[in-house]
Amino acid sequence: MPSFPTSNVQEARAALAARLRELRLDAGITGKELAARCSWSVAKSSRIENAHTAPSDKDIQAWCAACGAENQAADLVAANRQADSMYVQWKRLQRTGMRRLQEASTPLYERTCVFRVYASHVMPGFLQTPGYATALMGTIAGFRGTPDDISAAVDARMRRSRVVYEGDHRFATLIEENVLHHKVGDTEVMAGQLGSLLAAMSLPSISLGIIPAAAPREQVMWPVEQFTVFDDARVHVELLAAKVTVTAPGELDIYLRAFARLTELAVYGAEARSLIVKALEALR
């Protein structure tokens, strides 16, 4: 799991500060010595180390250099930026509804060539039908108390999903079998969603694997949080409280390895189609 799977920016800052403190202790220097090496005040070192002041990228790079840990600077800078990203996403989610969230991510979808998508709870957004998306967003808006812009948000999601049919994009998609049985909306909505999923299997841009509920996991991978990897450069993790953006190289590698292991559990082609048809028949 990533180091900061939380919407609470203060917890993320505290975790980053703790890592910086560990670097100083591992280097065997005091806060005063670190401040001298960085050419700043002892008070600044203390504020950063106690998570009272958010460090800049340059502060982190100077800290790592002072501790002889330049090789860790990239991960820590990415973690610092990740904390900022978590905060922005939370504000948008709580204060402006869901339409802007869909629109804000559209450029990322348009420029991404390879998507690795793991769905453990609900259908991936780019495969959702309007009916499914409407039912899902209605539940989310009601639970979180966000402004009711569901119709506009669904339209924005459908526009964003055009990347499935346009351009040179590839979607390696894994869906847990239980997602096929989680009833979002009424029976008609779910039937339409499952039928659409079957049709999507024939699209050249999509590789669709279903992870059977009975798949043995002891030596492979347990079900984890829903996530999307964009060109191996960033990960969006969907938690109950927030969407977390992961960009630290070490944490990206964890998600890529998790996806590779989950791929081993999935079935494709006729076997995957059979599981979707089974879910459709269960609706009758």
Summary of the structure (lengths in Angstrom):
residues: 284
radius of gyration: 21.7
end to end distance: 38.5
largest distance: 72.5
contacts: 878
relative contact order: 0.14
helix: 59%
strand: 12%
